[in-house]
Amino acid sequence: MTYEQEFLQDFEAWIDSQIAVNEMAMAASRKLVEEDQDERAADAYIRYESKRDAYQFIRGKFDNYRSGKGFHEAPEGLVKKNTY
């Protein structure tokens, strides 16, 4: 495996781990909001969700790469409906 391939593989794995971490943090924040009505937890939830969405966007770029699409093409499912 070339240096570039290994780098991309490691970077993609890191992106996936960041998505998982932010999803766990979102779940913990949501639980605090529901149990304690903590406004700070509600703000934290929004920050974690924003980070997760950004990492998912980057993961979409890896999907584009694997499907032979250009870097600047929008990843599939970029525009999705969030429910709150």
QUIVEN-V10114 format. One record per residue. N is the residue number from 1. RES is the residue in three letters. NEAR is the number of other C-alpha atoms within 8 Angstrom. Layout:
{{N/RES/NEAR} {N/RES/NEAR}}
This chain:
{{1/MET/4} {2/THR/5} {3/TYR/6} {4/GLU/6} {5/GLN/8} {6/GLU/9} {7/PHE/8} {8/LEU/8} {9/GLN/8} {10/ASP/8} {11/PHE/8} {12/GLU/10} {13/ALA/8} {14/TRP/8} {15/ILE/12} {16/ASP/10} {17/SER/8} {18/GLN/10} {19/ILE/12} {20/ALA/8} {21/VAL/8} {22/ASN/12} {23/GLU/11} {24/MET/8} {25/ALA/10} {26/MET/12} {27/ALA/8} {28/ALA/8} {29/SER/12} {30/ARG/11} {31/LYS/8} {32/LEU/11} {33/VAL/12} {34/GLU/7} {35/GLU/6} {36/ASP/6} {37/GLN/7} {38/ASP/8} {39/GLU/7} {40/ARG/6} {41/ALA/11} {42/ALA/11} {43/ASP/8} {44/ALA/10} {45/TYR/12} {46/ILE/8} {47/ARG/8} {48/TYR/12} {49/GLU/11} {50/SER/8} {51/LYS/10} {52/ARG/12} {53/ASP/8} {54/ALA/8} {55/TYR/12} {56/GLN/10} {57/PHE/10} {58/ILE/9} {59/ARG/11} {60/GLY/11} {61/LYS/11} {62/PHE/9} {63/ASP/9} {64/ASN/13} {65/TYR/10} {66/ARG/7} {67/SER/6} {68/GLY/6} {69/LYS/8} {70/GLY/7} {71/PHE/7} {72/HIS/4} {73/GLU/7} {74/ALA/6} {75/PRO/10} {76/GLU/5} {77/GLY/5} {78/LEU/8} {79/VAL/4} {80/LYS/5} {81/LYS/4} {82/ASN/4} {83/THR/3} {84/TYR/2}}
